[in-house]
Amino acid sequence: MNQTTDALNAIDDQLSKRHIDLDPEGYFIIYLEQEAGLICAKHFTNVIDERGLAVDPDTGKPIPARGKVNRTHATLFTGRTAKELSVAIFEQTQPPPVTMLDHAAYLGREFVRAEFALLSGQEYVQD
């Protein structure tokens, strides 16, 4: 890697550590189905409690930010490109399951990263 790439990666790494408010409509787990050529986004619902924590709407228990969580997704969205997936979520689903602009921007960035990984055969890990 050259210095420019290292500097840009450092900026992204630092920004990934910032505080973000959680979307009351839920969150997405993004992954690839390489053999099918698909970017997949499972949407999970949540409720934001008075402490600002995402909690399972069925149990009322906080949803951990790290580690395995055994929950059932509300909807599975798939697309062959970042644009196709974005259209399915933001234009074809009404109301869309995203209420915050920063969440929408994050998803767009992740879908592009996932598309690049899909096309290049690289592993995709959601940020």
N, C-alpha and C positions, 0 to 999 in steps of 0.2 A: 504494500500500500504506500502511496505517496503521502506527503505531509498534508495536502489538501484533503484527501480522503480521511486521514486520521483526525484532522481538525473538525470535519463535518460529522464524523462518527462521535466525537467527543461532545459536540453540541447536542446531537440527538440523544446520547446517553444521559446527559445532564437534564434535558427536558423531560425525559421519561421518568425522572424522579420527582417531578413537581406534583403538588396536590391537585386533584381534579374532583369536582363534585360528581356524584353519581346520578345517572339518568333515572328518574322515577319509573320510566316505562320498561327498564330492564337492561340486560347486558347481552353481549354476543360472545360465543366461543367460535373462533375462525380456524378452519383447518382445510387441508387439501385432500381430495380423492384423486391422486395422481393418475391411476389407471383409467378412470372415467373422464379425466381432464376437467375436473370441477373444483371451483372454490366453494366451500361450504361455510355457512354461518348459522349456527344454532342460536336462536333467540330465547332467552330465559327471562321470565317476569320476576320482578322483585318489588318490595315496598321499601321506601326510605323512612326509617324511624326518626324519632325526635332527636336522636344523637347523630343523625346523618349517616347511619349504617344501613347497608342493604340487607334486608331480612327476607327470608322465604315467606311468601304470602300464605302458604299453607300451615307452616309450623311456627312462624314468628321468630325463628332463630336466625341470628346473624349468618350471612354467607361469607365464608372466609375468602380473602383475596388470593391466597396461595393454597396449593394442595388440591387433592381430589375432593370433589363435592358430588354426591350422588343425588342429582335432581333430574327431572324430566323437562326437556325444552318445550316451549310453547309452539314454536314454528321452526322449520328448517328451510332456509333460503339457499339456493345454489345458482351458480352462474359460471360460464366459461371464461368470462372476463370480469375485471373490476367494474366496468361500466354496466354490463348486464346484471350483475349482482346488485349494484346501487339502484338501478332502475326498478328492479323487483322489490326492493325494500322501501325506497323513498317515493316511487311514483305509482307502482301497481298495488301497493298495500295502503289502504286508507281506513283509519288514520295510520300513518307510518309508526312503527314501534320505537321511534327515536324522537325525543322532545327537545334535546339540547343541541345547539349548533356545534359546540366543541366535540360532542359525542359523534355527530355526523361527520365532522372533519376527520376525527380519529379513524372512524370506520373506513372512510375513503382512502386514507393513507395506508391502512392495513390491507385493504382489498388490492391496492396497487402492488404492495410488497408481496402479497400472496400470488397475484398474477405473475409477477416476475419469477417467483420461485417455481410456479407451475410450468412456465415456459422454459426455464433453464434447467429444470430437473433438480433444483436445490431443495433442501429442507426448509420448511416455513415454520417459524416459531412466532406466535403472536406476541406483540410488545405490550 
